[in-house]
């Protein structure tokens, strides 16, 4: 039994373009072609795709996934054991985050004012206050910083949860764009860069395209910001920085 690229895309919840990209980089080459030269995927190909998607969901970059899958000393059982361990660790983290959200909902219902520490515990290691001291040192005397502080001070835990939900959604879509091989100067990347800027405007301060360009430059100049974005996908920080610059140029900045 074999399946077309469209069928496999439907089974796996990925795009046809993603499957074409996996084929182009040698990560998942379909084992068959029909008489017209169209890709056909067999059961073994589906097993490999399942393992690819498991590792992608766990945050592994594509080059590392290829190394893991092509390891001659690894068998399907070892992959499953590794994935089980990683998924268990993620589940534990998600349980902790769920408990933090439940605490926030209970506090909101009872009219309890949360402390600054409690307000940010839902973000775990991605606490937005992480770079507060550096931010104040660089921009503490600017109107943008003052505006950001005024607006953030009024936000509830519910507001911060919405901020994080928007951030997570945008991050997932940008990572998918990177996986699909979209260029940083292409329309899709620039559109997501504009979404990034609009998010800052909506929640924090009036970020002009020129200011956004400066922010993008910092993503590659400051190793901490680079590490934050590259933890999602290696190379994301530079790709985003270039997309922001291209979007600013598109806006005439």
C-alpha positions in Angstrom: 0.0 0.0 0.0 1.4 3.4 -0.9 0.1 6.9 -0.5 0.3 10.2 -2.4 2.0 13.3 -0.9 -1.4 14.9 -0.5 -2.7 11.9 1.5 0.3 11.8 3.7 0.1 15.5 4.3 -3.5 15.0 5.4 -2.7 12.1 7.7 0.2 13.9 9.4 -1.3 17.4 9.6 1.6 18.9 7.7 1.7 20.8 4.4 2.7 19.3 1.0 5.4 21.9 0.9 6.9 20.6 4.1 7.0 17.1 2.7 8.7 18.4 -0.4 11.2 20.2 1.7 11.9 17.0 3.8 12.5 15.2 0.5 14.8 17.9 -0.9 17.1 17.8 2.2 17.1 14.0 2.3 15.3 13.8 5.6 12.3 11.8 4.2 12.6 10.6 0.6 9.5 8.7 -0.6 10.4 5.1 -1.3 8.3 5.0 -4.5 7.4 7.0 -7.6 4.4 6.2 -9.9 4.6 6.0 -13.6 4.2 9.8 -13.8 7.1 10.4 -11.4 4.8 11.5 -8.5 5.9 10.7 -5.0 4.4 7.7 -3.3 5.0 6.9 0.4 5.0 3.4 1.9 4.4 2.2 5.5 8.1 2.5 6.2 8.1 6.1 5.1 5.1 6.8 7.4 7.0 5.3 10.3 10.0 7.6 9.6 7.7 10.6 9.2 6.1 9.9 12.6 9.6 9.8 14.2 10.5 13.1 12.4 7.4 14.8 13.7 8.0 13.5 17.2 11.4 15.0 17.3 10.3 18.2 15.7 7.5 18.6 18.3 10.2 18.1 21.0 12.2 21.0 19.5 15.0 19.2 17.7 16.3 21.1 14.6 16.1 19.2 11.3 19.8 18.5 11.0 19.8 16.8 14.4 16.7 14.8 13.6 18.5 13.5 10.5 21.5 12.4 12.6 19.2 10.7 15.2 17.2 8.8 12.6 20.2 7.7 10.6 22.2 6.5 13.5 23.2 3.0 12.6 23.3 1.9 16.2 19.7 3.0 16.9 16.7 0.9 16.3 13.0 1.9 16.4 12.7 0.8 20.1 15.6 3.1 21.1 13.9 6.0 19.4 10.6 5.3 21.2 12.4 5.1 24.6 14.2 8.5 23.9 11.0 10.1 22.8 9.1 8.7 25.8 11.7 10.2 28.2 11.6 13.6 26.5 7.8 13.6 26.3 7.5 12.7 30.0 9.8 15.7 30.9 7.6 18.0 28.8 4.4 16.7 30.4 5.8 17.5 33.8 6.6 21.0 32.7 3.1 21.4 31.3 1.5 20.1 34.5 3.5 22.8 36.4 2.3 25.5 34.0 -1.3 24.3 34.2 -1.1 24.5 38.0 0.2 28.1 37.7 -2.7 29.0 35.4 -5.2 27.4 37.8 -3.7 29.4 40.6 -4.1 32.6 38.5 -7.7 31.8 37.7 -8.5 31.1 41.3 -6.9 34.4 42.4 -8.8 36.3 39.7 -12.1 34.8 40.7 -11.5 35.7 44.4 -10.2 39.2 43.6 -6.8 38.4 45.0 -3.9 40.6 43.7 -1.0 38.5 42.7 2.6 39.4 43.5 5.0 40.2 40.7 6.6 36.7 41.2 3.2 35.0 41.0 2.3 37.0 37.9 5.2 35.6 35.9 5.4 32.1 37.2 3.3 30.7 34.4 6.1 31.5 32.0 8.6 29.3 33.8 12.1 29.9 32.3 10.7 32.3 29.8 9.8 35.0 32.3 9.4 38.4 30.5 11.1 40.1 33.4 14.3 38.1 32.7 15.9 41.0 30.8 14.3 43.9 32.8 17.5 45.2 34.2 19.3 45.2 30.9 16.2 46.8 29.2 16.1 49.6 31.7 19.9 50.2 31.4 19.6 50.6 27.6 16.2 52.3 27.2 15.2 53.5 30.7 15.3 57.2 29.7 13.1 56.7 26.6 9.4 57.4 26.2 9.0 53.9 24.7 10.3 52.3 27.9 8.1 54.5 30.1 5.1 53.7 28.0 5.9 50.0 28.2 6.2 50.2 32.0 2.9 52.1 32.4 1.0 49.6 30.3 2.5 46.5 31.8 1.7 47.7 35.3 -2.0 47.6 34.4 -2.0 44.0 33.0 -3.6 41.2 34.9 -2.5 37.6 34.9 -5.1 37.0 32.3 -3.6 39.7 30.1 -0.1 38.1 30.4 -1.6 34.7 29.5 -3.0 36.3 26.3 0.4 37.9 25.6 2.1 34.5 25.9 -0.6 32.7 23.8 0.0 35.2 21.0 3.7 34.8 21.3 3.5 31.0 21.3 1.3 31.0 18.2 3.6 33.4 16.3 6.7 31.5 17.3 5.2 28.2 16.1 4.3 29.8 12.7 7.8 31.4 12.3 9.4 28.1 13.1 7.3 26.4 10.5 8.3 29.1 8.0 11.9 28.4 8.8 11.4 24.6 8.4 9.8 25.2 5.0 12.9 27.0 3.8 11.3 30.4 3.3 13.9 33.1 2.7 14.2 35.9 5.3 13.6 38.5 2.7 10.5 36.8 1.3 6.9 38.1 1.7 5.9 35.4 4.2 8.9 36.2 6.5 8.3 39.9 6.3 4.6 39.5 7.1 5.5 37.6 10.2 8.1 40.3 11.1 5.3 42.8 10.8 3.1 40.7 13.1 6.0 40.8 15.6 6.1 44.6 15.4 2.3 44.8 15.7 2.4 42.6 18.8 4.8 45.1 20.5 2.6 48.0 19.5 -0.5 46.3 20.8 0.8 45.3 24.1 3.8 47.5 25.0 4.8 50.6 23.1 4.7 52.4 19.8 7.4 50.5 17.9 8.1 52.2 14.5 9.6 50.1 11.7 12.9 51.9 12.2 12.9 51.1 16.0 11.9 47.5 15.1 15.0 47.3 12.9 17.2 48.3 15.8 15.5 45.7 17.9 16.1 43.0 15.3 19.8 43.9 15.1 20.0 43.3 18.9 18.7 39.8 18.4 22.0 38.8 16.7 24.3 41.3 18.5 23.3 40.2 22.0 24.0 36.5 22.7 21.2 36.2 25.2 18.5 37.2 22.7 20.2 35.0 20.1 20.1 32.1 22.5 16.4 32.7 23.3 15.3 32.6 19.6 17.8 29.9 18.5 16.5 27.6 21.3 13.3 27.4 19.2 15.2 26.7 15.9 18.9 27.2 15.3 19.3 30.2 13.0 16.0 31.7 13.9 17.4 34.8 15.5 19.4 35.8 12.4 16.6 34.9 10.1 14.1 37.0 12.1 16.6 39.9 12.3 16.9 39.9 8.5 13.2 39.6 8.0 12.7 42.6 10.3 15.2 44.6 8.4 13.5 43.7 5.1 10.1 44.6 6.5 11.4 47.9 7.7 12.8 48.6 4.2 9.4 47.6 2.7 7.8 50.3 4.9 10.4 52.8 3.7 12.3 52.9 7.1 
